[in-house]
Amino acid sequence: NYWHVKNYSRTENPLTGLITTHPANLAEGIVNYRKALRYAIVCGFSAPLVVEHYGGDGLAVSAANASYLRRVLEWVLQS
């Protein structure tokens, strides 16, 4: 059992109705992981998080995502 996490940025053009998305680091996308992780933990989730990343330096992106998740989890567990 695990949770596969990823994030996207989103752009909407109100004139044409066109919506585009692009992969993003966990901290920079539209998914609110503070809210999602708090909800998951309250519901008893305790499995690993598997993080997807796109492009660039895979090690740097993975390290940034891991750091972000540690900060969010620390915040969630303190609140």
KEZA-408428 format. One line per field, with one value per residue: residue number from 1; x, y, z of N, C-alpha, C in turn. Coordinates in nm, 2 decimals. Example, Ala and Ser with C-alpha at 12.3 -4.5 7.8 and 13.67 -1.06 7.14 Angstrom:
<sites>
pos	c(1/2)
n.east	c(1.32/1.28)
n.north	c(-0.57/-0.22)
n.up	c(0.78/0.71)
ca.east	c(1.23/1.37)
ca.north	c(-0.45/-0.11)
ca.up	c(0.78/0.71)
c.east	c(1.32/1.29)
c.north	c(-0.33/0.00)
c.up	c(0.78/0.79)
</sites>
This chain:
<sites>
pos	c(1/2/3/4/5/6/7/8/9/10/11/12/13/14/15/16/17/18/19/20/21/22/23/24/25/26/27/28/29/30/31/32/33/34/35/36/37/38/39/40/41/42/43/44/45/46/47/48/49/50/51/52/53/54/55/56/57/58/59/60/61/62/63/64/65/66/67/68/69/70/71/72/73/74/75/76/77/78/79)
n.east	c(0.09/0.06/0.10/0.09/0.23/0.21/0.24/0.09/0.11/-0.13/-0.29/-0.54/-0.73/-0.95/-1.08/-1.08/-1.13/-0.94/-0.75/-0.45/-0.20/0.09/0.36/0.48/0.70/0.63/0.59/0.52/0.29/-0.06/-0.20/-0.29/-0.09/-0.06/-0.32/-0.42/-0.25/-0.29/-0.56/-0.54/-0.38/-0.53/-0.73/-0.61/-0.40/-0.08/0.12/0.40/0.50/0.52/0.70/0.65/0.85/0.95/1.16/1.46/1.72/1.70/1.79/1.81/1.54/1.40/1.52/1.43/1.15/1.13/1.23/1.03/0.80/0.88/0.87/0.60/0.48/0.58/0.46/0.19/0.18/0.23/0.01)
n.north	c(-0.12/0.22/0.57/0.74/1.03/1.35/1.66/1.94/2.24/2.48/2.65/2.87/2.99/3.24/3.35/3.17/2.93/2.74/2.51/2.44/2.21/2.14/1.94/1.98/2.06/1.93/2.13/2.35/2.32/2.28/2.11/2.09/1.99/2.01/2.02/1.78/1.58/1.61/1.54/1.27/1.15/1.19/1.02/0.78/0.70/0.56/0.47/0.45/0.73/0.77/0.95/1.12/1.26/1.50/1.56/1.77/1.77/1.48/1.40/1.64/1.74/1.53/1.55/1.81/1.77/1.57/1.72/1.92/1.75/1.66/1.90/1.96/1.74/1.76/2.00/1.92/1.72/1.87/2.03)
n.up	c(0.00/-0.09/-0.15/-0.45/-0.54/-0.71/-0.89/-1.06/-1.26/-1.36/-1.63/-1.74/-2.01/-2.02/-2.24/-2.46/-2.34/-2.32/-2.14/-1.99/-1.87/-1.68/-1.57/-1.23/-0.95/-0.62/-0.43/-0.59/-0.74/-0.81/-0.63/-0.30/-0.07/0.20/0.31/0.19/0.30/0.57/0.59/0.50/0.71/0.94/0.87/0.90/0.74/0.68/0.51/0.27/0.07/-0.27/-0.49/-0.79/-1.05/-1.30/-1.57/-1.59/-1.34/-1.19/-0.93/-0.79/-0.81/-0.68/-0.42/-0.35/-0.35/-0.14/0.07/0.09/0.15/0.40/0.55/0.53/0.65/0.91/0.98/0.96/1.16/1.39/1.41)
ca.east	c(0.00/0.14/0.03/0.17/0.20/0.27/0.17/0.09/0.06/-0.25/-0.32/-0.67/-0.75/-1.10/-1.13/-1.09/-1.17/-0.83/-0.68/-0.33/-0.13/0.23/0.41/0.55/0.75/0.52/0.56/0.49/0.18/-0.20/-0.24/-0.26/-0.05/-0.09/-0.46/-0.43/-0.18/-0.36/-0.68/-0.50/-0.33/-0.65/-0.81/-0.53/-0.30/0.05/0.20/0.50/0.47/0.60/0.69/0.68/0.91/0.96/1.26/1.56/1.80/1.62/1.83/1.77/1.40/1.37/1.56/1.34/1.02/1.15/1.24/0.89/0.71/0.92/0.82/0.45/0.45/0.61/0.35/0.07/0.19/0.23/-0.12)
ca.north	c(0.00/0.34/0.68/0.80/1.18/1.43/1.79/2.01/2.38/2.49/2.78/2.88/3.11/3.26/3.39/3.06/2.82/2.65/2.48/2.36/2.17/2.11/1.88/2.07/2.01/1.92/2.26/2.45/2.28/2.32/2.03/2.14/1.87/2.03/1.97/1.64/1.49/1.62/1.45/1.13/1.11/1.19/0.90/0.67/0.67/0.55/0.40/0.53/0.82/0.75/1.08/1.13/1.39/1.52/1.64/1.83/1.69/1.39/1.40/1.77/1.74/1.44/1.61/1.92/1.71/1.51/1.83/1.97/1.66/1.66/2.02/1.95/1.64/1.82/2.10/1.84/1.65/1.97/2.10)
ca.up	c(0.00/-0.09/-0.22/-0.56/-0.54/-0.81/-0.89/-1.19/-1.27/-1.45/-1.69/-1.81/-2.09/-2.02/-2.37/-2.54/-2.26/-2.32/-2.01/-2.01/-1.75/-1.69/-1.44/-1.14/-0.82/-0.53/-0.37/-0.69/-0.82/-0.76/-0.53/-0.16/0.00/0.35/0.33/0.16/0.40/0.70/0.58/0.50/0.84/1.02/0.83/0.94/0.64/0.73/0.41/0.21/-0.04/-0.38/-0.56/-0.93/-1.09/-1.44/-1.63/-1.51/-1.26/-1.11/-0.79/-0.73/-0.80/-0.57/-0.29/-0.32/-0.31/-0.01/0.17/0.10/0.22/0.54/0.61/0.54/0.75/1.04/1.01/0.99/1.29/1.50/1.42)
c.east	c(0.09/0.05/0.13/0.14/0.27/0.19/0.18/0.06/-0.05/-0.27/-0.45/-0.68/-0.90/-1.16/-1.16/-1.14/-1.06/-0.77/-0.56/-0.27/0.01/0.28/0.49/0.60/0.63/0.49/0.51/0.36/0.05/-0.25/-0.20/-0.22/-0.06/-0.23/-0.48/-0.37/-0.24/-0.48/-0.64/-0.45/-0.44/-0.73/-0.73/-0.42/-0.16/0.15/0.30/0.43/0.57/0.59/0.73/0.75/0.93/1.08/1.37/1.65/1.72/1.66/1.79/1.62/1.35/1.40/1.47/1.20/1.03/1.15/1.10/0.80/0.75/0.86/0.67/0.41/0.47/0.50/0.22/0.07/0.19/0.09/-0.23)
c.north	c(0.12/0.45/0.74/0.94/1.25/1.56/1.85/2.16/2.38/2.63/2.77/3.01/3.13/3.30/3.27/2.93/2.71/2.63/2.40/2.33/2.13/2.05/1.99/2.00/2.01/2.05/2.37/2.43/2.32/2.23/2.08/2.02/1.89/1.98/1.82/1.54/1.50/1.53/1.30/1.08/1.10/1.06/0.77/0.62/0.67/0.48/0.50/0.62/0.80/0.88/1.07/1.26/1.39/1.61/1.70/1.73/1.61/1.39/1.53/1.78/1.65/1.49/1.73/1.87/1.64/1.61/1.89/1.88/1.65/1.78/2.01/1.85/1.69/1.92/2.02/1.78/1.74/2.03/2.01)
c.up	c(0.00/-0.16/-0.32/-0.57/-0.65/-0.81/-1.03/-1.17/-1.37/-1.50/-1.76/-1.89/-2.10/-2.15/-2.46/-2.47/-2.26/-2.18/-2.04/-1.88/-1.78/-1.56/-1.36/-1.02/-0.73/-0.47/-0.46/-0.77/-0.76/-0.65/-0.39/-0.08/0.16/0.38/0.30/0.26/0.53/0.70/0.58/0.63/0.94/0.99/0.85/0.84/0.70/0.64/0.35/0.10/-0.15/-0.47/-0.70/-0.96/-1.24/-1.47/-1.53/-1.44/-1.16/-0.96/-0.72/-0.71/-0.68/-0.44/-0.25/-0.28/-0.17/0.10/0.20/0.18/0.37/0.61/0.63/0.64/0.89/1.08/1.04/1.13/1.41/1.51/1.46)
</sites>
